[in-house]
Structure formats: C-alpha cells, structure tokens
C-alpha cells in the first residue's frame, strides 16, 4: 500500500518537533564558547531529538513503499536501533572528524590548481577548537616556513592522517667511480653532452657578438637585445635554416649562487660537489629531456646535475616532492606537517600552497631544515630543466656584420617576489641578464657563449608569415620583437609598400619602446605606438578599435592576415575583445557571429596568435 496524506502529515509533524540547538554543531560553528554550546550539552540535545523522532515514528503507521512498478514484493520501512557511539563527540578530535578534515575545505578558489583538491564541505568554514588534551603542533620558527602561510589549524600531533601519498621510489643513484676516468667538466659554460633537447644534434655554443639594454632606467621591465653568432652552426639537412618569425631554443642553467645555496642546505661536502661520479637511472628520460625511457649509466658531477638537469624554482611543489622531504625529516613536527600536506586531510592546504606564489626548492628546504634527502632521491621527483624559447627579432637572412651571421633576440627579465624580501629572476631571463651584464662590464672583451639550438621554426608566426599580402602586426612589450623581422623582410620588396602595419603597445616611449628607429626607412608610416602610462593612457586594444576600417579591410583581403603576439593576460584577451567589436561594427553582426567569424579566420590561418 502507498502512504496516505495522514501518514505524510505525521512525518511532517515529527520533523517540525526537532529543536534548533543541534544545528549549531552540525553547522561547524565554533565561534561561541558558552556552556550551552559545549560538546557534552549538544550530545544531550541530540539524544533528546533522536528520542522525539522515534516516538513520532512509532506513533505513525508503518509505511509500505513500492519501489518499482513491476509488482515486486514491497519492503516495509522499520525503525533501526540507535547507535551508541555518539558519546565520543565530546572529544575535540572526534568533533573534528565529524565536521570536516580542514577549515579550508569549504573554499573553492577561482585559481584552483586543477588537482581536485578543493572540496565542498557541509560546514561553514570554521574548525573545531583545539583541546588541551591533544598534543599540540610546534611550528618551525623560521622566515621560510612563515612565508608559506600554511593553514594548519585542525592539525595536531595525534591527528590520524589518511590517504597519504605513496613515497616515490628512488630511481637515481650516485656512486663514486671505481677507477680513474679522465673527465672535463664544462659546468660553467655548457651543459653535459647527455642533455639533448634537440636530438640527434648537440647543443651549440653561440658566442654573444653584441648585447645592449633596450629599456631605460625606470622602466618596469628590463629588456636586453642579443646578437648571437651562428656562423658555424652545423647543417641539419637540406633546406633547414633559421626563418623569419622562428624561435631559437636556449639551455639556461640554474644560477651558480643558487646551486651553492642548495649544496649548503643539503650539507653536501665541498669536495664532493665537483667530484666525478657515475649516475645510474633505472628508467625515464631524465636527464636527456627527449631521450628514450630507459635505464642509463652516465659520468658527470653533482654540480653538473644540479646546474643543468633539474628545475628548482619554476614549478609549484607537487606531492611527490613533499613526500620525499617528509621521509627524511628528522624533526617530528616538520615530518607531521609535510605528511599532512601529502594526506587527504591536508588537500586544501596543499591546494593553497600550489596556487600561491611559486615556492622554490631552497625555500622548502629552508622551511623544513631537518629534511636533507639524498641528492639522487631528490632529483627523482624534481621537474627536468627544460629549454627556453625566444623569438627572432630580425630577418635571419640579413646581417649587419661582415663575414659573420647572427640571429637577434630580445629578452625581457621576468621577476617575482622572493621569500627573503627581494626579487628573483626567471631561469632563462636571469641567465641572459647575467650574461649581458658580464659582457657590458667587460666592454665586450670577454668571450661569452650561450648554449642554444635551432629550436622552433614551425611555430605559428614562422609558419604563417607570407612575403606578400596585407598584414597587421599587433604586439605589446617584448611581443613586438618578432614583428621587427617581418617588417625588415617585407620592406625589402617594393611590391609590399603600404601593405604592412604595426600596432605597438608600450608603457612609456621614453622608457620601454623597443627598437625605436630600427624598423626601416618607412617606420613612421608602418608603425603606430600606443602608450598606456603617458597622458590619458591608451592600450593596444583601443587602437585596434580606432583602426577598425583598416583591420576590416586587411582581414577580408584575399591574402590578408592579422598577427597578435604578447602576454595572454591583459593584452591578448583585450585584443581579442577589440577584434570582436570590430567585426560586430563593420560586419553589422551579433556578438556570437563575430566570435565565429574570428574562429573561422583562425582556422583559415588569417588570424594568427602567439601568446604566453
């Protein structure tokens, strides 16, 4: 039989008799310290509520519910015996287990790392109050740990951690040589031969022919120009060469000072740092970058490995790294914190750690100073040091030096806040700045090489550049650099006159206009400079809207192309919106149609973007 209206009314009456007091516990509200809201009184209230519900249920007719419409037997609902385990909720840890694993699990951040570690919890975001009966957690007292800003409120030494990340196996072992082997290290100038980012070819030592700073003092970002000598670059096959719009690859090392800091904090003896050793790898591509997944036996030094093969600052920490640090932590409190970050309860804190400012390896080792893992196990879980790519800023088929062939690039120095209070540079841009300053300070007398390879010559800019047809080149900051090569090549042909236009976004022409006066004889005709920090301030996207007639003419021409290069945040997104507005205005179409218009132009290789 099915439930009648009277029976439903009986159930509603039972529900309405539930007192409000237990809600304070179930909502995870620990903001009050009154006796009425203490765990023991709450348990009593819960018991009364349960008894009231049972009495109402017993007074109501037993419902029989037909769960299917196929005539199967009906199962009557019976009241279950009440469990007696609720007497433990007066313990702080039991309350914590009931209310949630972490005070941060209620937060869902827009900048989530994507690892699925932000979870919704039924509570209101507060955590259970600490209990004096629990073993408190003593936090490491050092600036590096405080800079991590970890949320550890629910954690204590008796917390039973669950779902801890499995310790990664150590697949790298370092051993002393069994016999004397002649080995010449080039650690200060060139990567070891087993680092092969451009197989089957080796990394080429390109001499810095000239370098200069393109920006003036006071510019928000420092940008350097480099002329790299590739006269003796080896042949790589018929028709393979540097092309307009291409990008060279550069093997940038970790800073020598940073490498020594890591050796110091890991307590690697000075005499062992440059000792020639054998490295055994059980599997993987490390340290070759693009080699086969296989075991290896290599001869090298610890300094070469730490300088050229692992990235110690560019990626947020992963659980495999934290788990290795936890394994070797000698301090019980540091071990507990690291294990917590590797556990299910610590997922939210781990997510916050990953989505904050990038944490360097040196910062982590300084935050947990009792952890000094073996170098081999540490390198097993570090990210490989990948090559950096830089767009050519000139036509590589023209040269301004007699009997020498050079390729030109522009490098902007990337800086981020450092936990020690200063600024740290990126791996690649920091390396180039150190080389530039060394060259400039020596007056060009020092011979300085950059480890490079031909790199990407089929990237979007290089692949879609055409020697004829109208084109608009839109760029901001160092994103304008590859378009200089476009203009140089196009202006060599009289047929291309009045067919190329450049929209360059800068902050202040007196401080950071790159390559001013270096675009050719018709620079004033082909280039429009937009300054965002001078006068009323205008951005590239505003000039795109202002040039709507020109943009619409070029993109609808038979061989017309629109190129965009620069940062995807701000400039890239702003230009995309401006182009949609142009299509809506000039084409008299709706927004969705305008978006599809540019998508189709992208598919037909008339709208080309290269952003980062």
C-alpha positions in Angstrom: 0.0 0.0 0.0 1.1 3.6 -0.5 1.4 6.3 2.0 -1.8 8.3 2.8 -2.0 12.1 3.3 -2.4 11.5 7.1 0.8 9.5 7.2 2.7 12.2 5.4 1.3 14.8 7.9 2.5 12.6 10.8 6.1 12.6 9.3 6.0 16.4 8.9 4.8 16.8 12.4 7.8 14.7 13.6 10.2 16.8 11.6 8.8 20.1 12.9 9.4 19.0 16.5 13.2 18.8 16.1 14.8 21.5 18.3 17.2 24.0 16.8 20.0 23.5 19.2 21.9 20.7 17.4 22.2 22.8 14.3 25.0 24.7 16.0 27.2 21.7 16.0 26.2 20.4 12.6 27.0 23.8 11.0 30.5 23.6 12.4 30.1 26.8 14.3 32.8 27.2 17.0 32.5 30.9 17.3 30.9 30.8 20.8 32.4 29.4 24.0 29.2 29.3 26.1 28.3 26.2 28.2 25.1 25.7 26.2 27.1 25.1 23.1 29.7 22.8 24.6 30.0 19.3 23.0 28.5 17.4 26.0 25.4 19.5 26.2 25.0 19.2 22.4 25.1 15.4 22.7 22.3 15.5 25.2 20.3 17.7 22.9 20.9 15.3 20.0 19.8 12.3 22.2 16.5 14.1 23.1 15.9 15.0 19.4 16.5 11.3 18.4 14.1 10.1 21.0 11.4 12.6 19.9 11.8 11.4 16.3 11.5 7.7 17.3 8.3 8.4 19.4 6.7 10.2 16.4 7.7 7.4 14.1 6.3 4.7 16.5 3.0 6.6 16.7 2.6 6.8 13.0 1.5 3.8 10.8 4.3 1.9 9.2 4.6 2.9 5.6 5.0 0.3 2.8 6.7 1.7 -0.2 6.5 0.1 -3.6 10.0 0.8 -5.0 9.1 -0.5 -8.5 6.2 -0.5 -10.8 6.7 -4.2 -11.8 4.7 -5.7 -9.0 7.8 -6.9 -6.9 7.4 -7.5 -3.2 7.1 -4.4 -1.1 9.6 -3.8 1.7 8.3 -2.2 4.9 10.3 0.5 6.5 11.3 -0.4 10.0 13.0 1.8 12.6 16.7 1.0 13.2 18.3 0.6 16.5 20.0 3.8 17.6 23.8 3.7 17.6 25.5 4.5 20.9 28.8 5.8 19.5 27.9 9.4 19.9 29.3 9.5 23.4 32.7 10.3 21.9 31.8 13.6 20.3 32.9 15.5 23.4 36.5 14.9 22.3 38.0 17.6 20.1 39.4 15.2 17.6 36.1 13.4 17.2 34.3 16.7 16.6 36.9 17.5 14.0 36.4 14.1 12.3 32.6 14.8 12.2 32.8 18.3 11.0 35.4 18.0 8.3 39.1 17.4 7.6 40.2 21.0 7.3 39.0 24.5 7.9 39.8 25.3 4.3 37.8 22.5 2.6 34.8 24.8 2.2 36.7 27.2 0.0 36.6 26.9 -3.8 39.1 29.2 -5.4 38.9 30.5 -8.9 42.7 30.0 -9.1 42.5 26.3 -8.1 45.4 24.2 -9.3 43.1 21.8 -11.0 44.1 18.8 -9.0 40.7 18.3 -7.5 41.9 19.2 -4.0 39.3 21.9 -3.3 36.3 20.1 -1.9 32.9 21.3 -0.7 32.2 20.5 3.0 28.9 20.8 4.8 30.4 23.2 7.5 30.6 26.9 7.5 34.4 27.1 7.2 35.4 27.3 10.8 37.3 24.5 12.6 36.8 22.7 15.9 38.5 24.4 18.8 41.8 22.8 19.9 41.7 20.7 23.0 44.4 20.9 25.8 44.3 17.1 25.9 45.8 16.8 22.4 49.5 17.0 21.7 49.9 20.5 20.2 51.8 21.1 17.0 55.0 23.2 17.3 55.5 25.1 14.1 59.0 25.6 12.6 60.2 29.1 13.7 61.9 30.4 10.6 61.1 33.0 7.9 60.9 30.5 5.1 58.2 28.5 6.9 56.2 31.6 7.8 56.3 32.7 4.1 54.4 29.5 3.1 51.4 30.8 5.1 50.1 27.2 5.6 46.7 26.8 7.1 47.3 24.1 9.8 44.6 24.9 12.4 43.0 21.4 12.5 46.3 19.6 12.8 47.9 18.2 15.9 50.5 15.5 16.6 47.7 12.9 17.4 45.8 13.5 14.2 45.4 10.3 12.3 46.3 11.1 8.7 44.6 9.2 6.0 45.3 8.8 2.3 49.0 9.7 2.5 50.7 10.0 -0.9 52.9 6.9 -1.5 56.7 7.5 -1.2 58.1 7.7 -4.8 60.8 5.1 -5.4 64.4 6.4 -5.8 65.4 5.7 -9.4 68.6 7.7 -9.4 71.7 6.6 -7.5 75.0 8.4 -7.4 78.2 6.4 -7.0 81.9 7.2 -6.9 84.0 6.0 -9.8 85.6 2.6 -9.4 88.6 3.7 -11.4 90.2 7.0 -12.5 88.5 8.4 -15.6 89.5 11.5 -17.4 86.6 13.8 -17.4 86.5 17.5 -18.3 83.5 19.4 -16.9 82.1 22.4 -18.7 79.6 23.2 -15.9 80.2 27.0 -16.0 79.6 27.4 -19.7 77.9 24.5 -21.4 75.6 21.6 -20.4 76.9 18.0 -20.4 76.6 16.1 -23.6 73.8 13.8 -22.4 71.5 16.9 -22.2 70.0 16.7 -25.7 67.0 19.0 -26.2 67.4 18.9 -30.0 68.2 15.3 -30.9 70.2 14.0 -32.6 72.1 17.3 -32.6 74.2 18.6 -29.8 73.7 22.0 -28.1 75.6 24.7 -30.0 77.8 27.3 -28.1 76.8 30.5 -29.7 79.1 33.5 -29.0 77.5 36.7 -27.9 78.6 39.1 -30.7 77.0 42.1 -29.0 74.4 42.9 -26.4 72.7 46.1 -25.1 69.8 47.1 -22.9 66.8 48.2 -24.9 65.0 49.9 -22.0 66.0 53.0 -19.9 66.4 53.2 -16.2 63.0 53.4 -14.6 61.3 51.0 -17.0 59.0 48.5 -15.3 60.8 45.6 -17.0 64.4 45.4 -18.2 64.8 44.1 -21.8 68.0 43.2 -23.5 69.0 42.7 -27.1 71.4 40.0 -28.1 73.3 39.3 -31.4 74.2 35.6 -31.3 76.8 34.4 -33.7 75.6 31.3 -35.7 78.2 31.5 -38.5 79.5 28.0 -37.6 76.2 26.5 -36.7 76.2 22.9 -38.2 74.0 21.9 -41.1 70.9 19.9 -40.1 69.7 18.8 -43.5 68.7 20.3 -46.9 66.5 23.3 -46.6 66.7 23.5 -42.8 67.5 27.0 -41.7 66.5 29.9 -39.4 63.4 31.6 -40.6 61.5 34.9 -40.1 59.3 34.6 -37.0 61.1 31.5 -35.8 62.3 30.9 -32.2 65.6 29.5 -31.0 65.9 27.2 -28.0 68.3 28.0 -25.2 69.6 25.7 -22.4 69.7 28.1 -19.5 71.4 26.8 -16.3 70.4 27.4 -12.7 72.2 30.3 -11.1 75.6 29.3 -9.7 74.9 31.1 -6.4 71.6 29.2 -6.0 73.3 25.9 -6.7 75.8 26.5 -3.9 73.0 27.5 -1.6 71.3 24.2 -2.3 74.5 22.3 -1.7 75.0 24.1 1.6 71.5 23.5 3.0 71.7 19.8 1.9 75.1 19.6 3.6 76.9 18.2 0.6 80.6 18.5 1.4 82.5 21.0 -0.8 84.9 18.3 -2.1 82.0 16.1 -3.3 80.3 18.8 -5.3 82.7 18.6 -8.3 83.7 15.0 -7.8 83.4 12.9 -10.9 80.7 10.2 -10.3 78.6 7.6 -12.0 74.9 8.2 -12.2 72.6 5.2 -12.5 69.0 5.8 -13.6 66.5 2.8 -13.5 64.1 4.3 -16.0 62.7 7.6 -17.5 64.1 10.2 -19.9 65.9 12.3 -17.3 68.4 13.9 -17.7 68.3 13.8 -21.5 65.0 15.7 -21.9 63.9 14.0 -25.1 65.7 10.6 -24.8 64.2 7.2 -24.6 62.5 5.9 -21.5 65.3 3.5 -20.3 68.0 2.9 -17.7 71.2 4.8 -18.1 74.8 4.9 -16.8 76.3 8.4 -17.0 79.6 10.0 -15.9 79.2 13.5 -14.6 79.4 15.6 -11.4 76.9 16.6 -8.7 77.3 20.2 -9.7 76.5 19.5 -13.4 73.4 17.6 -12.4 72.1 20.4 -10.1 73.1 23.1 -12.6 71.8 21.7 -15.9 69.2 19.0 -15.3 66.6 19.9 -12.7 64.4 23.0 -12.3 64.5 24.2 -8.7 62.3 27.3 -9.0 59.8 27.4 -11.9 57.0 25.0 -10.8 54.8 24.8 -7.7 55.6 21.9 -5.4 54.0 18.5 -6.1 53.1 15.9 -3.5 55.9 13.6 -4.6 58.5 16.2 -3.6 56.8 16.9 -0.3 56.6 13.2 0.4 60.3 12.8 -0.1 61.0 15.7 2.2 58.7 14.2 4.8 60.5 10.8 4.6 63.9 12.4 5.5 62.6 15.0 8.0 64.3 14.4 11.4 62.1 16.8 13.3 58.8 15.2 14.3 56.8 18.4 13.9 58.2 19.1 10.4 57.5 15.5 9.4 53.9 15.7 10.6 53.3 18.9 8.7 54.8 17.5 5.5 52.8 14.3 5.9 49.7 16.4 6.4 50.3 18.2 3.1 50.5 14.7 1.5 47.3 13.4 3.1 43.7 13.6 2.3 43.0 15.9 5.3 45.7 18.3 4.0 44.3 18.6 0.4 43.0 22.1 0.8 46.2 23.4 2.4 48.2 21.7 -0.3 46.0 23.3 -3.0 46.6 26.7 -1.4 50.3 26.1 -1.4 50.3 25.3 -5.1 48.1 28.2 -6.1 50.1 30.9 -4.2 53.4 32.4 -5.3 55.7 29.8 -6.7 57.7 28.1 -3.9 61.3 27.3 -4.7 63.2 24.3 -3.6 65.5 26.4 -1.5 62.5 27.9 0.2 61.1 24.5 1.1 64.4 23.2 2.4 64.8 26.3 4.5 61.2 26.0 5.8 61.9 22.3 6.9 65.6 22.4 7.7 65.7 18.9 9.3 64.9 17.3 6.0 68.0 16.6 4.0 67.1 14.0 1.4 69.9 12.3 -0.7 70.5 14.2 -3.9 69.5 11.2 -6.0 66.1 10.7 -4.4 65.5 14.5 -4.5 66.3 14.7 -8.3 64.0 11.8 -8.9 61.0 14.0 -8.0 62.2 17.4 -9.3 61.0 18.7 -12.7 63.5 18.5 -15.5 65.1 21.8 -16.5 63.5 22.5 -19.9 64.9 24.7 -22.6 63.6 28.3 -23.1 62.5 29.6 -26.4 63.0 33.1 -27.8 61.6 34.6 -31.0 63.9 36.0 -33.5 63.7 39.8 -33.6 65.2 40.3 -37.1 65.3 38.7 -40.5 67.9 35.9 -40.1 68.8 36.1 -43.8 70.2 39.6 -43.5 73.3 40.5 -41.5 74.8 43.8 -40.3 78.3 42.3 -39.7 80.8 41.5 -42.4 81.6 37.8 -42.7 79.5 36.9 -39.7 76.0 35.6 -39.5 74.0 36.5 -36.4 70.5 35.9 -35.2 68.9 38.6 -33.0 66.6 38.1 -30.0 65.1 40.3 -27.3 64.7 39.1 -23.7 62.6 40.7 -21.0 63.7 39.9 -17.4 60.9 38.2 -15.5 60.9 39.0 -11.8 58.9 37.7 -8.9 58.8 38.4 -5.1 61.3 36.3 -3.2 60.5 35.0 0.3 63.7 36.7 1.6 62.3 40.1 0.8 64.0 40.8 -2.6 63.3 39.8 -6.2 64.2 36.7 -8.0 64.5 36.3 -11.8 63.3 33.5 -14.0 65.8 30.8 -15.0 66.1 31.9 -18.7 65.8 35.7 -18.3 68.0 35.7 -15.3 70.7 33.8 -17.2 70.6 36.2 -20.1 70.8 39.3 -17.8 73.8 37.9 -16.0 75.5 37.3 -19.4 74.6 40.7 -20.7 75.9 42.5 -17.6 79.1 40.5 -17.8 79.6 41.4 -21.4 78.8 45.1 -20.9 81.0 45.4 -17.8 83.9 43.9 -19.7 83.4 46.3 -22.6 82.8 43.4 -24.9 86.2 41.9 -24.3 85.0 38.7 -22.6 84.1 35.7 -24.8 80.7 34.6 -23.6 78.7 31.8 -25.1 75.0 30.9 -25.0 74.0 27.2 -25.3 71.4 27.2 -28.0 69.9 25.2 -30.8 67.8 25.9 -33.8 64.6 25.4 -31.9 61.1 26.1 -33.3 61.0 27.1 -37.0 57.4 25.8 -37.5 55.7 27.9 -34.8 52.6 29.8 -35.8 54.4 33.1 -36.5 57.1 31.4 -38.7 54.7 29.1 -40.4 52.1 31.7 -41.5 54.4 34.5 -42.4 53.9 35.4 -46.1 56.2 37.6 -48.3 53.2 39.4 -49.8 49.6 40.4 -49.0 48.5 43.0 -46.5 49.1 42.3 -42.8 48.5 43.9 -39.4 51.0 43.1 -36.6 49.7 43.7 -33.1 52.1 43.3 -30.1 52.9 44.7 -26.7 56.1 44.6 -24.7 58.6 42.0 -26.0 55.8 40.5 -28.1 56.6 43.1 -30.7 60.1 41.7 -31.3 59.3 39.1 -33.9 57.4 41.6 -36.0 60.6 43.6 -36.5 61.8 40.7 -38.6 58.5 40.7 -40.5 58.8 44.4 -41.4 62.5 44.0 -42.4 61.7 41.2 -44.8 58.6 42.9 -46.2 60.2 46.3 -46.8 62.9 44.6 -49.0 60.2 44.3 -51.7 58.8 47.4 -53.4 55.6 45.4 -54.1 54.9 45.3 -50.3 54.9 49.0 -49.7 51.8 50.2 -47.8 50.9 46.6 -47.1 52.1 46.2 -43.5 51.0 48.0 -40.4 52.3 47.6 -36.8 50.4 48.5 -33.6 52.9 48.5 -30.7 51.8 48.7 -27.1 54.2 50.2 -24.6 54.0 52.0 -21.2 56.2 55.0 -21.9 58.1 55.7 -25.1 60.9 57.3 -23.2 61.4 54.2 -21.1 60.4 51.0 -22.8 59.8 51.5 -26.5 61.7 48.5 -28.1 63.7 49.1 -31.3 62.7 52.7 -31.7 64.1 53.9 -35.1 65.2 50.4 -36.1 62.3 49.3 -38.3 63.5 50.7 -41.6 63.1 53.8 -43.7 59.2 53.8 -43.6 58.9 53.3 -39.8 56.7 56.3 -39.2 54.3 55.1 -41.9 54.0 51.5 -40.8 54.1 51.7 -37.0 51.7 53.2 -34.5 52.9 53.4 -30.9 50.3 53.3 -28.1 51.4 54.4 -24.6 49.5 53.3 -21.6 51.3 55.3 -18.9 51.6 58.7 -20.7 48.8 61.3 -20.9 45.4 59.9 -20.8 46.8 56.4 -21.3 45.7 54.2 -24.1 46.1 50.5 -24.7 46.6 48.4 -27.8 43.0 47.2 -27.9 41.8 50.8 -28.0 43.9 51.4 -31.1 42.6 48.3 -32.7 39.1 49.7 -32.3 40.3 53.0 -33.6 41.7 51.3 -36.7 38.5 49.3 -37.3 38.4 50.3 -41.0 42.0 49.1 -41.6 41.5 45.9 -39.6 38.3 45.0 -41.5 40.0 45.7 -44.9 43.0 43.6 -44.1 41.2 40.6 -42.7 38.8 40.5 -45.7 41.5 40.8 -48.3 42.4 37.6 -50.2 45.9 37.2 -48.6 45.3 39.4 -45.6 46.5 38.4 -42.2 46.3 39.7 -38.6 49.1 38.6 -36.2 48.9 39.0 -32.4 51.9 38.4 -30.1 52.4 39.1 -26.4 51.1 38.2 -23.0 47.8 36.3 -22.9 46.7 38.1 -19.7 45.5 41.6 -20.4 46.8 42.3 -23.9 45.8 39.1 -25.6 42.4 39.0 -24.1 41.8 42.7 -24.7 42.8 42.5 -28.3 40.5 39.5 -28.9 37.6 41.5 -27.5 38.5 44.5 -29.6 38.6 42.4 -32.8 35.1 41.0 -31.9 33.9 44.6 -31.5 35.4 45.5 -34.9 33.6 42.6 -36.6 30.3 43.5 -34.9 30.6 47.1 -36.0 31.9 46.7 -39.6 30.1 43.5 -40.4 26.9 44.5 -38.7 26.6 41.1 -37.0 25.8 39.9 -33.5 28.4 39.0 -30.9 28.3 35.2 -31.3 28.5 35.7 -35.1 31.6 37.9 -34.6 33.3 35.3 -32.4 32.6 32.6 -35.0 34.0 35.0 -37.7 37.4 35.2 -36.0 37.4 31.5 -35.2 36.9 30.8 -38.9 39.7 33.2 -39.8 41.9 31.4 -37.3 41.1 28.1 -39.0 42.0 29.5 -42.4 45.3 30.9 -41.0 44.4 34.5 -41.5 44.2 35.3 -37.8 47.4 34.1 -36.0 48.2 34.4 -32.3 51.2 33.5 -30.3 50.7 34.4 -26.6 52.1 33.2 -23.3 
